[in-house]
Amino acid sequence: MRRREYLAALTPLSLAGCLGDGSSMVTDQSETESRSGTAGEATPTANATATDDSATARGTDAPGEGLDLGETAETDGPVDVTVESVAVQRSVIDAHTWRELREPSDGQVLVAETAVGHGDLSFGLRLDGERVAVENLALAGGSRRQALAVPLRSAERGLLVLDQGERPAWSLPDDVLDRLGSAAEFRLRDVTVREGEGDRRETSESASGSPSKARDPGDASREERPASSKGDGGTELVLTVENSGDRDGTFRGIVVSAVASDADAAVRFPVPAGETVTEVVRNDVVGNWEPDADFVHDVGPDTRRFVVKYV
């Protein structure tokens, strides 16, 4: 059996380091990702917009001031806005023509799912009465998900504020507020591309042989499931990931086809706080890699996008 191993460099890479193939990556749902609300990721573009300093939540965020999740706010736009659910995630992945991933270096991602798709919404965040600096991550047009890069900060009260019209706001549930103050911290420790050692399952598989969860409870990322794959043999990608943070989390990455530039698949699996997990990834994209293929980019602790050279 041919086998090629790539050990992750111990020197940390910068957030969103540029890959050798010319593509950009911003380092990588909630660490036991939690979704609150009644229901929902999309591709962030390079041009994220910062929330306007004037964002307010109708003056205060006293208890009872905001709308409940699931309630609709009238706006001065063509469509009223309903925020159905909110999740706190370490990273966000989107699927449209290709997948992209965002993982803030010094915070995490707040994902709100709206009742209908909106292409130009912008949100602000108020915690304990103070406006918090956030960055709106522009996702694919028409997505129901709205993503904000937010800092690590605990709070007793919080409002998600729509920067439109009278700036209506939705109250954040207690479980979301609890998760704003802590996050998972992932480090890629080892990467191996090898010839398959057994049947390929329909989801990625842990080193212990137990299938990984395809989706965490409350997961906001329906588009992130690994591509299904059947049959024997094929190439496997083995990832060893450490979570040095203080909360359980979901590690995310993207594997790219060596044949078709627009073919990729999401990789995602849970890593408990303080533990290291080895995951065996088997899907259609990785299955088409050569077992001895080289990566077209350097591999380090912050690598989240995996692209091999076409042979």
Secondary structure as UniProt FT lines:
FT   STRAND          3..7
FT   TURN            15..16
FT   TURN            20..21
FT   TURN            31..32
FT   STRAND          34..37
FT   STRAND          49..50
FT   TURN            53..54
FT   TURN            58..59
FT   TURN            63..64
FT   TURN            69..70
FT   STRAND          72..73
FT   STRAND          81..89
FT   STRAND          92..95
FT   STRAND          99..102
FT   STRAND          107..114
FT   STRAND          123..127
FT   TURN            128..129
FT   STRAND          130..132
FT   STRAND          135..137
FT   TURN            141..142
FT   STRAND          145..151
FT   STRAND          158..162
FT   TURN            165..166
FT   STRAND          169..171
FT   HELIX           174..179
FT   TURN            180..181
FT   STRAND          186..195
FT   STRAND          205..206
FT   TURN            207..208
FT   TURN            217..218
FT   HELIX           222..224
FT   STRAND          235..243
FT   STRAND          249..256
FT   TURN            261..262
FT   STRAND          264..271
FT   TURN            273..274
FT   STRAND          276..281
FT   HELIX           284..287
FT   TURN            291..292
FT   TURN            301..302
FT   STRAND          305..308
//
